[in-house]
Structures are given as structure tokens and as C-alpha cells.
């Protein structure tokens, strides 16, 4: 039929010419197969290409586009990996939607950074000037540890002492025996969930929240109980009602410059939350990864565990945000008994974290004030540059300027975050759309824009995003609407 859309019973499919017309890819786009996959994905996400619609055979679409069959095969393979295409031998391929909790092999959180795109999907900062001297110190003293076995499941003593001393200085008396050094905060969260979250149990998560926390919960087969974080911060009644009504035994919270909203929880809310957890039998996993990154003057906030009276609040931290993402060193602060149990559990994963990185982080703790001051200067400059650029180029976007952390949590003028991210990738910027942070794949009207890159990079990124808004993805002309044959 002329339209190319053929209906046979309940089986709907597109011809090669019609899909070629719909994707509307600029012939100069490179790599072409990636652009083709992205264009089809965008058609599915915005509803112009229905789910369960059969797509043309590879050779038919290749002929219609004037490209090699290998190019189309690569695009279809990518769509299958992402979950947007399903295939069965002899029956062809048809469109699909991936599980919201598993976005396939093209999960942008694990995508390579060598694709030339500006990495605004990640909020990890560049290394500070204090890193190089710490690395040199670790190299100089590394050989000193060669007389031992070379690893400690709990973490090396100097680092555990440094972390414990830092908690004590913040108002939470801590002994080294209460610290377990991990290979990043993500391993810390994984270990705690493995011990405390049986399959089928409920876990309370903020929404929006850190995406990999959702990954851990789903990996454990947990029942996720989302609690919204409004624009003005946490509402204690929403949190406590969720604890009571769900009977969740575990909750994961980010009270310090929450990722992605940037909110900072005040001491009164922290104290009340710890009391509610005690009342309803909920253990709180508190992610303090961003706690050291205040930019403006803010009231000093005590660690949430300072309000704990029965070991119900477990803190996790990381070297990745204050210092550098390449330092895969994190930690857990809990009771000494829990630390020993976690160390036994951890032995089945990696036994211990790398010695060299631990030596580096132990040295960095000695100059933490210097690094904190440097971060404040650089993040303030980057934040202010990003705020100015967005307000100039996208005045219809709304956001609250955070007093710390590493990102703006932007409300778009229209709910189009995924489409914008697809378009921006074709203009050289990788973005983090709101659904990455939504428990149910919601938040399509939101976008996280990190300000952890230098000001000049952020200014260039905003220019490219603005161009992507105007020109759209994969080409300079908009795709024509899909009109079924009658």
C-alpha cells in the first residue's frame, strides 16, 4: 500500500520506505548506525511508532535509506540490546519498551566516555590539585607494606583511622572498628542490601534518587516504595507515613545535597527521621557522598547518625566526589559488630580494596580542608557559569540554584527530557534525563545538569543543547507524522 503501513489481522508493520521517511536522518551524521538506532528509539518513546509494530527487514530498510545492510544490522542490534526491539527467527523484529529498571547495554551510566561527547550525564568532578602529591606519597610509601600479606578485608588502619577521626570532628564519635573500607560507595550499598534486604522486602527510596540505588534494589528483588522529594525539600510526614504504611525494613536516603535535587536536610528533620525509623523498625542507609561539597554558606548539619540511639542509621561515604571519581574507595560507618559481619560477606566479592588507592585517600584526608576550599572555588565558578548560560539560552527552564552538591535539577518547559537527550547526543552532549532518576521511569519533565566541568565546557554544552532544541535530533527537518493506511 502507498502509505507503507500494512495491517494483517493484529499484525502491524512498516515498509522500508516509510520508516526511512520517519527517521529523517541527516546523511552526514556519524556514526550513522548509532543515529539510526537513536532515531527509532525516539519514535518509540514519543509514541509516533507504536509498540509491537513490526519493523522492515534489514535489507529493505537499507535499500530505502541507501546504506549498507551492515549499517542497519548494527542499528537493530543496538536497539535489541537497549530493549527497544525484540526479534524471533522467522518472525522478524518488532518495537518494544525496555523494563524501566534495566535500560539495556546502552545504559548511559556505563557508556564509554571516549565517544567525543561532552559528559554532562555524569556529575563526577575532575581531579583536584591535591591528588598528584597524594599519589606521589602513596608511591613512596607503598613498598613499606610489602612485608605484610598486602590486603585487609576491613581496610588499612591509617585510612580507617582517618575516616573515624573525620566523623568524630563532625560531631559523631566514631572508632576505627566502626569503619569498613569498600571499593566505592556503590559496593557499600550493594553489601548492605545483600545483608539487610531479602527478596520481596520493601525498601523506601526517594524519588528522584541516585539511579544505581534503584539498580541494587531491583537486583535484590525488593519491592520499591518511592517517596517524592518536592521542590522545597523533604516532607517529614510523607517519609514517616511511607515507613508506617509499607513496613519497609530498609530506607536509602541522601540528606546532604541530595542527588539530583541538591537539597540539604536540616538537623530538625534528621532528628525526627531517626526517631521515626526507631519507631517503625526501619534501618536507614544514609548516603553522604556529597556531604563535603557545600558551595555557599549553609548551616552546619550533623551526620544523620548523630541522632541515632540504637545502631539503626548506617552511613556510607566515598572519595569520588570530594576528590576524584577514579579513586574507587568508599566506606561504611556502622556498629563494630556489623562491620565484622560485612567483612565476612565482602570476602565473597573482592576480599579487600586496592592498597594503593587506600594509601592515596588516607593522605588526602590530611589535606581535606585544602581540597574542600578548592572545590568550593571551582564548583562556584562552574555553577554560576551554568546558571547564567541556561538562563540566557533557555529562559523557559525553571530551577532552584543549589547551595552545594554538583548539579542543577531543571524543570523543562515541556515534558521532553528523553527526546532532548537524544537530540543533544547528536550535537555532541550526553545528558541525564529525568527518568533516569525516577523510580517508575517518570520525571520526563526534568533534566539533571551537572556543574562539575569547567565553565568553558559548560558554556559550550549549553550552546549545543540550545541548538539541539531548535534543530532536533538526527537531522535538520522534523519527522513527518505516522499516518496508518485505511
C-alpha positions as CSV (number, residue, x, y, z in Angstrom):
1,X,0.0,0.0,0.0
2,X,1.2,3.5,-0.7
3,X,1.5,4.6,2.9
4,X,3.7,1.6,3.7
5,X,1.8,0.7,6.8
6,X,0.2,-2.7,6.4
7,X,-2.3,-4.3,8.7
8,X,-2.8,-8.1,8.6
9,X,-5.1,-9.2,11.4
10,X,-3.5,-7.9,14.5
11,X,0.0,-7.7,12.9
12,X,1.0,-4.2,12.0
13,X,4.2,-3.4,10.3
14,X,6.1,-0.7,8.4
15,X,7.7,-0.9,5.0
16,X,11.3,0.2,4.5
17,X,10.4,3.5,2.7
18,X,8.0,4.6,5.4
19,X,10.4,4.0,8.3
20,X,13.2,5.7,6.2
21,X,10.9,8.7,5.9
22,X,10.1,8.8,9.6
23,X,13.6,8.7,10.9
24,X,14.7,11.7,8.7
25,X,18.5,11.3,9.4
26,X,21.0,13.8,8.1
27,X,23.2,11.8,5.7
28,X,26.3,13.4,7.2
29,X,25.6,12.1,10.8
30,X,28.3,9.9,12.1
31,X,28.2,7.1,13.3
32,X,25.2,6.6,11.1
33,X,24.1,3.3,12.7
34,X,24.0,5.0,16.1
35,X,21.9,7.9,14.7
36,X,19.5,5.4,13.1
37,X,19.1,3.5,16.4
38,X,18.6,6.7,18.3
39,X,16.0,8.0,15.8
40,X,14.0,4.8,16.0
41,X,14.2,4.8,19.8
42,X,12.9,8.4,19.9
43,X,10.0,7.5,17.6
44,X,9.0,4.8,20.1
45,X,9.4,6.9,23.1
46,X,7.3,9.8,21.9
47,X,4.6,7.5,20.6
48,X,5.0,8.1,16.8
49,X,6.0,4.4,16.4
50,X,3.7,2.1,18.3
51,X,4.9,-0.8,20.5
52,X,4.6,-4.2,18.9
53,X,4.8,-2.8,15.4
54,X,7.0,-4.9,13.0
55,X,9.9,-3.1,11.5
56,X,11.1,-3.7,8.0
57,X,13.7,-6.4,7.3
58,X,17.3,-5.1,7.4
59,X,17.8,-5.3,3.6
60,X,14.6,-3.5,2.9
61,X,15.4,-0.6,5.2
62,X,19.0,-0.5,3.9
63,X,17.7,-0.1,0.3
64,X,15.3,2.6,1.4
65,X,18.0,4.6,3.2
66,X,20.7,4.0,0.7
67,X,23.1,2.5,3.2
68,X,24.7,-0.9,3.6
69,X,22.8,-3.8,5.2
70,X,25.6,-4.0,7.8
71,X,24.7,-0.4,9.0
72,X,21.1,-1.4,9.6
73,X,22.1,-4.6,11.2
74,X,24.3,-2.7,13.7
75,X,21.4,-0.3,14.4
76,X,18.9,-3.1,15.0
77,X,21.5,-4.9,17.3
78,X,21.8,-1.8,19.4
79,X,18.0,-1.4,19.7
80,X,17.8,-5.0,20.8
81,X,20.5,-4.5,23.4
82,X,18.6,-1.5,24.7
83,X,15.3,-3.3,24.9
84,X,13.5,-1.3,22.1
85,X,13.4,-4.1,19.7
86,X,12.5,-7.8,20.0
87,X,13.2,-10.4,17.4
88,X,12.3,-14.0,16.7
89,X,13.8,-16.2,14.0
90,X,11.4,-16.5,11.1
91,X,9.0,-13.9,12.5
92,X,11.0,-10.7,12.1
93,X,11.5,-7.8,14.6
94,X,9.1,-5.6,16.3
95,X,9.2,-2.5,18.6
96,X,9.2,-2.8,22.3
97,X,9.7,-0.8,25.5
98,X,12.5,-1.9,27.9
99,X,12.0,-2.6,31.6
100,X,12.3,0.8,33.3
101,X,14.7,-0.7,35.7
102,X,17.0,-2.1,33.0
103,X,17.8,0.1,30.1
104,X,19.9,-2.4,28.3
105,X,23.5,-2.3,27.3
106,X,23.3,1.3,26.2
107,X,22.6,2.4,29.8
108,X,24.2,5.9,29.6
109,X,25.7,5.4,33.1
110,X,28.1,2.8,31.8
111,X,28.7,4.2,28.3
112,X,32.2,4.9,27.3
113,X,33.5,8.5,27.7
114,X,35.7,8.2,24.6
115,X,32.9,9.0,22.1
116,X,33.8,12.7,21.9
117,X,30.5,13.8,23.6
118,X,30.7,16.4,26.4
119,X,29.9,14.3,29.5
120,X,27.0,16.1,31.1
121,X,25.4,12.8,32.0
122,X,27.9,12.3,34.9
123,X,28.4,14.5,37.9
124,X,31.9,13.4,38.9
125,X,34.3,16.3,39.2
126,X,37.8,16.5,37.7
127,X,40.7,15.7,40.0
128,X,41.9,18.5,42.4
129,X,45.4,19.8,42.7
130,X,45.9,17.8,45.9
131,X,45.6,14.4,44.1
132,X,49.1,14.4,42.5
133,X,51.0,14.9,45.8
134,X,48.9,12.2,47.5
135,X,49.6,9.8,44.7
136,X,53.4,10.5,44.9
137,X,53.2,10.0,48.7
138,X,51.5,6.7,48.2
139,X,54.0,5.5,45.7
140,X,56.9,6.4,48.0
141,X,55.4,4.5,50.9
142,X,53.8,1.6,49.0
143,X,56.9,-0.6,49.4
144,X,56.6,-0.3,53.2
145,X,53.5,-2.5,53.1
146,X,55.2,-5.3,51.1
147,X,56.2,-7.2,54.2
148,X,52.6,-8.0,55.0
149,X,50.1,-10.0,53.1
150,X,49.0,-6.9,51.1
151,X,45.3,-6.7,51.9
152,X,43.0,-6.2,54.9
153,X,39.3,-7.0,54.4
154,X,38.4,-4.2,56.8
155,X,40.6,-1.6,55.2
156,X,44.1,-0.4,56.1
157,X,44.4,1.1,59.6
158,X,45.6,4.6,58.6
159,X,42.6,5.1,56.3
160,X,40.0,3.7,58.8
161,X,41.6,6.0,61.5
162,X,41.3,9.0,59.2
163,X,37.7,8.3,58.3
164,X,36.8,7.7,62.0
165,X,38.5,10.9,63.0
166,X,36.6,12.8,60.4
167,X,33.3,11.6,61.7
168,X,34.3,12.5,65.2
169,X,35.2,16.0,64.1
170,X,31.7,16.4,62.5
171,X,30.1,15.6,65.8
172,X,29.7,11.8,65.6
173,X,32.1,10.0,67.9
174,X,33.5,7.1,65.9
175,X,36.1,4.4,66.4
176,X,38.1,2.8,63.6
177,X,36.4,-0.5,64.4
178,X,33.2,1.0,63.2
179,X,34.6,1.6,59.7
180,X,34.7,-0.8,56.7
181,X,36.6,0.4,53.7
182,X,34.9,-0.6,50.4
183,X,35.6,-0.4,46.7
184,X,33.4,2.7,46.2
185,X,30.1,3.7,47.8
186,X,28.3,1.5,45.3
187,X,29.9,-1.6,46.7
188,X,29.0,-0.3,50.2
189,X,25.3,-0.1,49.2
190,X,25.4,-3.5,47.5
191,X,26.9,-5.1,50.6
192,X,24.3,-3.6,52.9
193,X,21.5,-4.6,50.6
194,X,22.8,-8.1,50.4
195,X,22.8,-8.4,54.2
196,X,19.7,-6.4,55.1
197,X,17.3,-6.7,52.1
198,X,15.8,-10.1,51.4
199,X,14.0,-10.7,48.1
200,X,10.4,-9.4,48.3
201,X,11.0,-7.0,51.2
202,X,10.2,-3.3,50.9
203,X,12.8,-0.6,50.6
204,X,12.0,3.1,50.8
205,X,13.7,5.3,48.2
206,X,13.4,9.0,47.5
207,X,12.1,9.9,44.1
208,X,14.2,11.3,42.4
209,X,17.2,9.4,43.6
210,X,20.6,8.0,42.7
211,X,19.9,5.6,39.8
212,X,22.3,2.9,41.0
213,X,20.4,2.6,44.2
214,X,17.4,1.5,42.2
215,X,19.6,-1.0,40.4
216,X,20.6,-2.5,43.7
217,X,17.1,-2.8,44.9
218,X,15.9,-4.4,41.7
219,X,18.8,-6.8,41.7
220,X,17.8,-7.9,45.2
221,X,14.2,-8.4,44.0
222,X,13.0,-5.9,46.5
223,X,9.7,-4.0,46.5
224,X,10.5,-0.3,46.0
225,X,8.4,2.2,47.9
226,X,9.0,5.7,46.4
227,X,8.7,8.9,48.4
228,X,8.6,12.1,46.4
229,X,11.1,14.9,47.2
230,X,9.2,18.1,46.4
231,X,10.9,21.3,45.2
232,X,11.0,22.6,48.7
233,X,12.8,19.6,50.1
234,X,11.7,16.6,52.2
235,X,8.3,16.5,53.8
236,X,8.7,14.5,57.0
237,X,5.1,13.4,57.0
238,X,5.5,11.7,53.6
239,X,8.6,9.9,54.8
240,X,7.1,8.7,58.1
241,X,3.8,7.7,56.5
242,X,5.7,5.6,53.9
243,X,7.6,3.9,56.7
244,X,4.4,3.1,58.6
245,X,2.3,2.0,55.7
246,X,4.9,0.0,53.8
247,X,6.5,-1.6,56.9
248,X,9.8,-1.1,55.0
249,X,12.7,-2.6,56.9
250,X,15.2,-0.5,54.9
251,X,15.4,3.0,53.5
252,X,18.0,4.7,51.4
253,X,18.3,8.5,51.7
254,X,20.7,11.3,50.5
255,X,20.3,14.1,53.1
256,X,23.4,16.0,52.1
257,X,22.9,18.0,48.8
258,X,20.6,15.3,47.5
259,X,21.4,13.8,44.1
260,X,19.9,15.1,41.9
261,X,17.8,17.9,43.6
262,X,20.7,19.5,45.7
263,X,18.5,19.7,48.8
264,X,20.2,19.8,52.3
265,X,18.2,18.3,55.1
266,X,18.2,20.4,58.3
267,X,19.0,18.9,61.8
268,X,15.4,19.0,63.0
269,X,14.3,16.8,60.1
270,X,17.3,14.5,60.6
271,X,16.4,14.0,64.3
272,X,12.8,13.4,63.6
273,X,13.6,11.0,60.8
274,X,15.9,9.0,63.1
275,X,13.1,8.9,65.7
276,X,10.6,7.7,63.1
277,X,12.9,4.9,61.9
278,X,13.3,3.8,65.5
279,X,9.5,3.8,66.0
280,X,8.7,1.9,62.8
281,X,11.6,-0.5,62.8
282,X,13.3,0.9,59.7
283,X,17.1,0.8,59.1
284,X,18.3,4.0,57.4
285,X,21.2,3.8,54.9
286,X,22.4,7.4,54.6
287,X,24.5,8.3,51.6
288,X,26.9,11.1,52.5
289,X,28.8,11.1,49.2
290,X,28.1,14.8,48.6
291,X,28.3,16.0,52.2
292,X,31.7,17.8,51.8
293,X,30.6,19.9,48.8
294,X,29.0,23.0,50.2
295,X,29.4,25.9,47.9
296,X,27.6,28.7,49.7
297,X,27.5,29.3,53.5
298,X,24.9,26.9,54.9
299,X,24.0,25.9,58.4
300,X,26.3,23.1,59.7
301,X,24.4,19.8,59.5
302,X,25.3,16.9,61.8
303,X,25.6,13.5,60.3
304,X,22.1,11.8,60.5
305,X,23.7,9.0,62.5
306,X,24.4,11.6,65.3
307,X,20.7,11.3,66.1
308,X,20.7,7.5,66.2
309,X,20.5,5.7,69.6
310,X,20.3,2.0,68.6
311,X,22.6,1.5,65.6
312,X,19.7,1.9,63.2
313,X,21.4,4.5,61.0
314,X,24.2,3.3,58.7
315,X,26.4,5.9,56.9
316,X,28.2,5.4,53.6
317,X,30.7,7.7,52.0
318,X,33.1,8.0,49.1
319,X,36.2,9.6,47.8
320,X,34.8,10.1,44.4
321,X,33.1,13.5,44.7
322,X,35.3,15.5,47.0
323,X,38.5,14.1,45.4
324,X,38.2,12.1,42.2
325,X,35.9,9.5,40.6
326,X,38.9,7.4,39.7
327,X,39.5,6.7,43.3
328,X,37.2,3.8,43.8
329,X,37.3,4.0,47.6
330,X,34.2,4.2,49.8
331,X,33.3,3.3,53.3
332,X,30.6,2.2,55.7
333,X,30.2,3.6,59.2
334,X,28.1,1.3,61.5
335,X,28.5,-0.8,64.6
336,X,31.7,-2.7,65.1
337,X,29.7,-6.0,65.1
338,X,28.1,-5.1,61.8
339,X,31.5,-4.2,60.3
340,X,32.8,-7.7,61.1
341,X,29.7,-9.3,59.5
342,X,30.0,-7.2,56.4
343,X,33.7,-8.0,56.1
344,X,32.8,-11.7,56.0
345,X,30.2,-11.1,53.4
346,X,32.5,-8.9,51.4
347,X,35.1,-11.8,51.2
348,X,32.9,-13.4,48.5
349,X,33.2,-10.3,46.3
350,X,36.7,-8.9,46.3
351,X,38.2,-9.6,49.8
352,X,39.7,-6.1,50.1
353,X,40.0,-2.7,48.3
354,X,43.3,-1.9,46.5
355,X,46.1,-0.9,48.8
356,X,47.5,1.9,46.7
357,X,44.2,3.8,46.4
358,X,43.7,3.4,50.1
359,X,47.1,5.0,50.8
360,X,46.2,7.8,48.4
361,X,42.9,8.6,50.2
362,X,44.4,8.3,53.6
363,X,46.9,11.0,52.6
364,X,44.2,13.1,51.1
365,X,42.3,13.2,54.4
366,X,45.3,15.0,55.9
367,X,44.7,17.9,53.5
368,X,40.9,17.8,53.4
369,X,40.4,21.5,54.2
370,X,42.6,22.5,51.2
371,X,40.6,20.3,48.9
372,X,37.3,21.5,50.3
373,X,38.3,25.1,49.7
374,X,39.5,24.3,46.1
375,X,36.2,22.5,45.4
376,X,34.2,25.4,46.7
377,X,36.0,27.9,44.4
378,X,35.8,25.7,41.3
379,X,32.3,24.5,41.8
380,X,31.0,28.0,42.5
381,X,32.6,29.3,39.3
382,X,31.1,26.4,37.3
383,X,27.7,26.6,38.9
384,X,27.4,30.3,38.3
385,X,28.5,29.9,34.7
386,X,26.0,27.2,34.1
387,X,23.2,29.1,35.7
388,X,23.9,32.2,33.6
389,X,24.2,30.3,30.4
390,X,20.9,28.3,30.9
391,X,19.0,31.5,32.0
392,X,20.2,33.2,28.8
393,X,19.7,30.4,26.3
394,X,16.8,28.6,27.9
395,X,14.8,31.2,29.9
396,X,11.7,29.0,30.0
397,X,13.5,26.4,32.1
398,X,13.0,26.6,35.8
399,X,15.3,25.6,38.7
400,X,16.5,26.5,42.1
401,X,20.2,27.3,42.5
402,X,21.6,24.8,45.0
403,X,23.9,25.8,47.8
404,X,26.1,22.8,47.3
405,X,26.4,19.5,45.5
406,X,27.1,19.2,41.8
407,X,24.1,19.7,39.6
408,X,21.0,21.8,38.7
409,X,17.7,19.9,38.8
410,X,15.9,21.6,35.9
411,X,12.2,21.6,35.2
412,X,11.7,21.8,31.4
413,X,9.1,23.9,29.7
414,X,7.7,20.7,28.2
415,X,8.0,17.0,29.3
416,X,10.6,16.1,26.8
417,X,13.8,15.1,28.7
418,X,14.4,11.8,26.8
419,X,13.8,13.4,23.4
420,X,16.1,16.3,24.3
421,X,18.8,13.9,25.5
422,X,18.6,12.0,22.2
423,X,18.8,15.3,20.2
424,X,21.7,16.6,22.4
425,X,23.7,13.5,21.8
426,X,23.7,14.3,18.1
427,X,25.0,17.7,18.9
428,X,27.9,16.4,21.0
429,X,26.5,16.4,24.5
430,X,25.5,13.5,26.7
431,X,22.7,14.4,29.1
432,X,21.0,12.8,32.1
433,X,17.2,12.9,31.5
434,X,14.8,12.9,34.5
435,X,13.5,9.3,34.0
436,X,17.0,8.0,35.0
437,X,16.3,9.3,38.5
438,X,12.6,8.3,38.7
439,X,11.7,5.1,40.4
440,X,8.9,4.4,37.9
441,X,10.6,5.9,34.9
442,X,8.7,9.1,35.5
443,X,10.1,12.7,35.6
444,X,10.1,13.2,31.9
445,X,9.8,16.9,32.5
446,X,13.1,17.0,34.4
447,X,16.8,17.2,33.5
448,X,19.9,17.0,35.6
449,X,22.7,19.4,34.5
450,X,25.9,18.9,36.5
451,X,28.3,21.8,37.0
452,X,31.4,19.7,37.8
453,X,33.0,20.5,34.4
454,X,35.0,23.8,33.8
455,X,32.9,26.9,33.0
456,X,34.1,26.9,29.3
457,X,32.9,23.3,28.8
458,X,29.6,24.1,30.4
459,X,29.1,27.2,28.2
460,X,29.8,25.1,25.1
461,X,27.5,22.4,26.3
462,X,24.6,24.8,26.8
463,X,25.1,26.2,23.3
464,X,24.9,22.7,21.8
465,X,21.8,21.9,23.9
466,X,20.1,25.1,22.7
467,X,21.0,24.1,19.1
468,X,19.6,20.6,19.7
469,X,16.3,22.2,20.9
470,X,15.9,24.1,17.7
471,X,17.2,21.6,15.2
472,X,16.0,18.4,16.9
473,X,17.7,15.0,16.7
474,X,19.5,13.3,13.8
475,X,18.7,15.9,11.2
476,X,17.5,19.4,10.3
477,X,14.0,18.6,9.4
478,X,11.3,17.3,11.7
479,X,9.9,13.8,11.1
480,X,6.5,13.6,9.4
481,X,3.6,12.1,11.5
482,X,2.8,8.5,11.1
483,X,-0.5,8.0,9.2
484,X,-1.9,4.5,9.1
485,X,-3.4,3.2,5.9
486,X,-7.1,2.9,5.7
